[in-house]
Amino acid sequence: SYENVVCLGHILAEDGRKMSKHLGNTLQPIPLMDQHGADAVRWFMAAGGSPWSARRVGHGTIQEVVRKTLLTYWNTVAFQALYARTSEWSPSEADPAPADRTLLDRWLLSELHALTDQVTQSLEAYDTQRAGKLLSSFVDDLSNWYVRRSRRRFWQGDKAALRTLHEVIETVTRLMAPLTPFITERVWQDLVVPVTPGAPESVHLSTWPEADLSAVDPDLSRQMVLVRRLVELGRATRAESGVKTRQPLSRALVAAAGFETLNPELHAQITEELNVSSLASLSEVGGSLVDTTAKANFRALGKRFGKGVQAVAKAVAEADAAALSLGLREGTASVEVDGETITLAPDEVIITETPREGWSVASDSGATVALDLEITEELRQAGLARDAIRLI
């Protein structure tokens, strides 16, 4: 007898056809593991889709798994090992407590506890696909946001950064161990056992991580999501304007719900990522940077108003587009239709903002980032200096 059954779907070739000897499109599992590693095949089969769904298997699909998740995880481990060794660091009671670390450290630890809780729930429900997606997303955030934003601290041997990354890698290694037993065992032997007295001799003999939900900070998580969204918008508008990120600019102006309440440490993250000297609210200069137009999103409004959508669309077109845009950024806006006040959501109105000369503006889902493109002689020389440093 048994308590649970997981039924497996068909294995298809990369072109979607069922594998068969007749078609000559079969893949032998052992050579596949010899080429890509057993963990890559395991991860793909466990996390690449629901186990009961048919899936396409090939060298390309498995290589993508290696590149996006396993290699990113491995490189992050190598980064920690390099700078811990260079700084002659190992975990000790002298390391700063979580409450005394930077906001970026506390954000990462909060996300780690949330991840532990969600991965545990997923695996207990036999949902390996969701567990894999959660881990893959976290590993990407760990490498491409936390480590990238903290590089200078690691170069300087910052104990808080080294301790935070070590704790996170140790926990993520235990969470990944059921899906990738070999690479996690190697990481455990190289990164955990040598510096942790009394550590279990194998990751597979260690206890399963327990989430401390009191350490999860939803507000900080939301703020970091906003920070990263504003950074993406700023980078997008730089790309559109043709001004490379290495060229410093004087200022960026931001309009987004929650921006004014961001911690100064988070403001600094945006400033450094966008390579601008100052950061301020767009409301400080009013609507002088962009020409704003508003029109109804008929697809969204049609669901609510049916035949009355034309009257609502006319009211939107006649409204003050700048005021409408400001209201939508804060969550909702309203228009008058036949004496009745109609409340509108951000997805029901299409706002178009055209930047005026000397500015580059990007907007999305109620958030706007505007960059001052005027490059003074001082800024030009600073850009040349950054280019020289990069080349050296």
N, C-alpha and C positions, 0 to 999 in steps of 0.2 A: 504494500500500500504506500501511498505517497500523499503529501499535502498540496504540492504545486506542480504544474506541468507547463513548460514553455515549449510551444510548437514552433519549429523553425521553418522559414520560408525558403523558396527556391533560390539558388545561386545562379545569377545570370551573367552572361558575358558583358563587356563594356558597351556593346551596341544594343543591349536589351534582349537579345535572344537567349533562350535557354541553352546552357552548356550541354554539348553532346559530342561523343566521339565521331559521329557521322559528319557533323559540321566542322570538326577539327578545331573547336574553340574552347577546349577545356584547359584548365589551369591546375597543375599538380600542387597540392598544398605545401609539401616540404620544400620544393624549389622556390615557391613564393616566399616562404619564411626565411630561407637561406639568403634571398636577395634583400628583403626589406626588414627582416627581424620578426621573431615570433610575436613580440609585443605589438608591432604595427598591425599585424593581421588580427590579433585578438582585439585590439582597440577598434579596428574597423568593424569587425563582426558584432561587437557589443554595443558600440556607440554610434555606428554609421547609420542606424535606422532601427525600427522596431524589429526584434528578432523574428517575429512571425511574418514580416513582410518580405517579399522578394527583393533582392538587391543586386545591383551590378557590381561585379568584382573585376579588377584589372590592375595592372602595374600603376597606371596613372592615378586611380582612385586611392590606392594604398599609399603611394608616394605623397599625395596631398595630405593624408593623415600625419605622416612623418613630419612633413614640413611645417604644418600649421600648429600641431600640438606637441608631439614628442620632442622634436628638435628645439622648439621654443623652451620647453621645460628643461631640457638638457643644457641648453645655453645659459639659462638663468641659474641653474645649479653651478655651472662652470664659472660664471661671473662671481657668485658668492664665494666659491672656493678660492678663486684667485685673490680677491681683495681681503678675505679673512686671513689667508696665508701671508699676503704682503704686509698686513697690519699686525701680524702675530696675534690675532684675536681668537678667543674661544669663549663660549658662554660662561658668564659668572654672575654672582649676585651684585657685582658692582655696576652691571649694565643698567641703564635707566629703566624705570618701571614704565609700563604702557602709558599711564596718565601723564608722564613727564616727557613723552616723545612728541615729535612734530605732528601736525594735523594730518599729514599724508600717511605717516606711520599708523596713526589711530584709525584712519579710514581703512587702510589695508587690513588691519586686525579685525575691524568690524565686519568687513566683507568676508573674511576668512571664517568667522563664526557663523555667519549666515550661510556660507557655502557648505560648511560641515553639517549644519542642520538639514539643508535641502538635499545634499547627496545621500545622507543617511536615510531620509524618508524615501528617496527614489530607489535605492538599492533594496530596502526592506519591502518595497512594492514591486520588485523585479523589473523596474524601469531603468535598464542600463543605458538606454538612449538618452534619457533626460540627465542622468548622472554624468554621462560623457559630455553632453553639451554644457552643463554647468561647469565642469572642470576645465574644458577647453576654453570657455569664455574667461574664466578666472585666470588661467595661465597666460592668456593674451593680455589681459589687464595688468597682470603682475609684471610682465616683460615690457610691454609697449607703453605703459603709463607709469607705474610705480618706479621700476628700475631706471627707466629713461629719465624721469623727472628727478631722480635721486643720485644720478651718477657722480656729481661733484662730492656729495657726502661720502660715497664709497671711496673715491680717490683720496679723500682726507682721512679715511679710517674711522668715520663716525660710528661710535659704538651702538647708538640707537638704531641706525640704519642696518648695521650688520646683524644685530640681535633680531630685529623685526623680520628681515629677509630669511634668516636662519629658522626662526619659529614657523614662518609661513611655509617654507620648503619642506620642513619636517612633517607638518600636518598634511600638506598636499600629497606628499609621498605616501603617507599611510592611506589617504583617501583613494589614490590611484592604484594602490598595490593589488586589489582584486582583479583589476582590468589589465594591468601591465606589470606582472610579477617580477620580470627580469631586470628591467631598467630601474625600477624602484628599489630592488635589492642592492643593485650596484650603488645607487645614490646613498642608500642607508649605510652601506659599508664605508663609503668614502667621506660622507659629510656628517653623519650622526655618531656612529660608533667611536671614531677617534677622539671626539671632543665632549662626549657625554658619558660621564662615569655611571656605570650601572645600566647603560642602555641595553635593551634586548639585543641578542646577537643577530637577529634577523628582523626585517620589517614585518615579516609574516608571523612573528611571535610577539609583536608589540600590540598594545591595546588599541581598540578603535577610538578615534578622536571623539570627544564629547563637546558639543557646542555650548558655549556660555551665552545664552540669549540676552542676558543683561549687558553684555559687551557690544551688542549690535546697536548701531546708531542710525536709525532710518533718516533723520534729518541731515546728518553729514553725508549719507549716501546720496540723497536727493541733490544736495548742494554740489557734490562732485560730478554727478550726471550733468548738471547745468554747466559747470566749469568746462567739462570736456566737450559739451555741445557748442559752447561759445568759441572754444579753441578751434573746433572743426569749421565753424562758420568763418572765423578769422582767416584760417588757412585757405579756405575756399575762395574768399574774396581776394586774398593775395595772389592766388594762382590766376584768377580771372583778370586781375589788373596787370599781371606780368612782373610784379615786384617780388623778387625772391625773398625767402624768409631770412636769409643771412643779412639782408639790408635793413638796418634799424630804421624805424619810423618814429615820429614824435608822439603820436597818440592814437588810441583806439577808443571809440565811444560805443557803449553797449546799451541796448534796451531789451530787457527780459524780466519776466516775473521772478522775483526773488534775488535779482542781482544786487540791489542795494543792501541786502542783509547778509551778503557773503562775508565770511571771515577775511581779514586782511591777508592771511597766509594764502587763501585761495585766489585773491586778487593778484598776488604775486605770481602764482602759477600761470594765470592767463597772460600777464604782462611778459613773463619770460618766454612762454611758448610762442606768442605772437611777435616777440622782439620789438616791443614798443616802449617808449620812455614813460608814458603815463596812461592810465585807464580811468575813464569817467563815464557817467551816465549820459546817454543821448539826450535826456530831458534837459540837461544843462544848457544845450544850445538850441533847444526847440526843434522844429521841423525844418530847419534851414538847410539840412544836408541832402534831403531827398524830396522828390516830387512823388506824392502818394496818390494812388487810385485804388478804388474798391469796387468789386463787382460780386454778384451772388454766385455761389457754387450751386448750380441748379440740381446737380445729382444729390447733394446732401439736403438741400432745402425742400426738394420735391417730395422726399419721404415724409416730411412733417406737414407740408402745407398743400400738397396735391395741386388742384387747379388754382389755388390762391397764391402760388409761388411767384407769378408775374408781378403782383402788387408788392410783395416783399422785395423782389429784385429791383423794382423801381425805387423803393424807399432806400435801399442800400446804395444805389447809384447816385441818389440825390443827397445822401448824407455827407457830412464832413469826413472825408476819407482819413485824414490824419487823426481825428478824434476817435474814429471807428477803430483804426489800427492800434491806438494806445489802449483803448478799452479791451480789445481782444488779447493783447499781450498780458493784461492783468487777469484774463480768464473769460470774461463775457462782455458784450456790448449790446446796445439796443437801438431800435429804430421805431418810428411811429408809422403805423399802417391803419388808415381809416379810424384814427383816434385811439387805436389800441397800441400799447407798448409791446413790441416783440423782442424777446431776448435772443441773441445770436451767439453761437459757439464759434471758436476759432476755425473749425473745419467747414463752416457754412459760408464763409466769406473769403474770397481770394484777394489778398492785398498785394499790390505791386508797388515796389519802391524803386524809383530810378535815381541813382546817385547824381549829384551835381558835380561840376568840374572840380577836380582836385581831390575827390573822395572816391573810395570804393566801398560799396555796401553789399552785404549779404543778409538775407532774411529767410527764416524757416520756422514754421509752427509757432509764430508769435515772438520769436527772438531775432534780434538784429545786431549786427556788428558792423561798424563803420570805421574805416582806416583813413587817416589823413596821409595822402600820398606825396605831399610836398617834401622834397628831400633837400635839406639845407647842405651847405658845404661841410659843416661839422658831421652831419649824418652820413654824407657820402664818404668821408674819410673813415668813419667808424665802420662802414660796410667794407671798405677796402682792407681795413685791419683784420676783420673777421675772415675775409677771403684768404688773406696771407696766413693767418693762424691755421685755417683749414688745410691749406696746401702743405704747410710745414709739418 
